[in-house]
Amino acid sequence: MEQLRIPRDREGYYRPCVIEGYQRRQEKVNQLIRGCFLAGVSTRRAGEVLALILGQAPPPQTISRVSRTLDEEGHRFHRRPLADVYCYLILDGITLK
């Protein structure tokens, strides 16, 4: 998308529909990066994998920055409030012949 030309408008009425204003990547690319990271692919190797899919490898810093959002989501998940409706039944056993 390096050759994408966006027309200039003095009034500011033109809004591109492919990429939102000030956004450098589509959210689908971020999802691909997160998917590679969750599959256990290293940051450097993810660049090689994404180069096959996208035609161009994102920089390793971008991959690290996007994968850090998973840390934030994990922290938010662990700190979410829990309702008092959970009941636990813990069973432990041993089988001998």
C-alpha positions as CSV (number, residue, x, y, z in Angstrom):
1,M,0.0,0.0,0.0
2,E,3.0,2.3,-0.4
3,Q,1.7,3.5,-3.8
4,L,-1.7,4.4,-2.4
5,R,-2.4,8.0,-3.2
6,I,-4.9,9.9,-1.1
7,P,-6.4,13.1,-2.6
8,R,-5.9,16.2,-0.6
9,D,-8.9,18.3,0.5
10,R,-8.6,21.8,1.9
11,E,-12.0,21.4,3.7
12,G,-11.1,18.2,5.4
13,Y,-14.2,16.4,4.1
14,Y,-12.4,13.5,2.3
15,R,-12.1,10.4,4.5
16,P,-10.4,7.3,3.2
17,C,-12.4,4.1,3.7
18,V,-9.5,1.7,3.4
19,I,-7.5,2.9,6.4
20,E,-8.7,5.2,9.1
21,G,-7.0,8.6,9.6
22,Y,-3.5,8.4,11.2
23,Q,-3.6,4.6,11.1
24,R,-0.7,2.8,9.6
25,R,-2.0,-0.8,9.4
26,Q,-5.4,-2.4,9.0
27,E,-6.7,-4.2,12.1
28,K,-6.5,-7.5,10.1
29,V,-2.7,-7.2,10.0
30,N,-2.7,-6.7,13.7
31,Q,-4.8,-9.8,14.1
32,L,-2.4,-11.8,11.9
33,I,0.5,-10.6,14.1
34,R,-1.3,-11.6,17.3
35,G,-2.2,-15.0,15.7
36,C,1.4,-15.7,14.9
37,F,2.5,-14.7,18.4
38,L,-0.2,-16.9,20.0
39,A,0.8,-19.8,17.8
40,G,4.3,-19.7,19.3
41,V,6.1,-18.1,16.4
42,S,9.1,-15.9,17.5
43,T,9.2,-12.2,16.7
44,R,11.8,-12.6,14.0
45,R,10.2,-15.7,12.5
46,A,6.8,-14.0,12.5
47,G,8.2,-11.3,10.1
48,E,9.2,-14.1,7.7
49,V,5.8,-15.7,7.9
50,L,4.0,-12.4,7.5
51,A,6.1,-11.5,4.5
52,L,4.7,-14.6,2.7
53,I,1.2,-13.5,3.5
54,L,1.4,-9.7,3.1
55,G,4.2,-9.5,0.5
56,Q,6.3,-7.4,2.9
57,A,7.6,-8.1,6.4
58,P,6.6,-5.7,9.1
59,P,9.5,-4.5,11.3
60,P,10.3,-6.6,14.4
61,Q,9.5,-3.5,16.6
62,T,6.0,-3.4,15.1
63,I,5.5,-7.1,15.8
64,S,6.7,-6.6,19.4
65,R,4.4,-3.6,19.9
66,V,1.3,-5.4,18.6
67,S,2.1,-8.5,20.6
68,R,2.4,-6.4,23.8
69,T,-1.3,-5.6,23.4
70,L,-1.9,-9.3,24.3
71,D,-0.2,-8.7,27.6
72,E,-2.5,-5.8,28.3
73,E,-5.5,-7.9,27.5
74,G,-4.2,-10.7,29.8
75,H,-3.8,-8.3,32.7
76,R,-7.3,-6.9,32.1
77,F,-8.7,-10.5,32.1
78,H,-6.9,-11.4,35.3
79,R,-8.0,-8.2,37.1
80,R,-11.7,-8.3,36.0
81,P,-14.3,-8.5,38.8
82,L,-15.7,-11.9,39.4
83,A,-19.3,-12.5,40.6
84,D,-19.9,-14.7,43.6
85,V,-21.7,-17.4,41.6
86,Y,-18.8,-19.8,41.2
87,C,-18.9,-23.0,43.0
88,Y,-15.9,-25.4,43.1
89,L,-15.9,-29.2,43.5
90,I,-12.3,-30.5,43.8
91,L,-11.9,-34.3,43.6
92,D,-8.7,-36.1,44.0
93,G,-8.3,-39.8,43.7
94,I,-5.9,-42.7,43.2
95,T,-6.4,-46.0,41.5
96,L,-4.5,-49.1,42.5
97,K,-4.5,-52.6,41.1
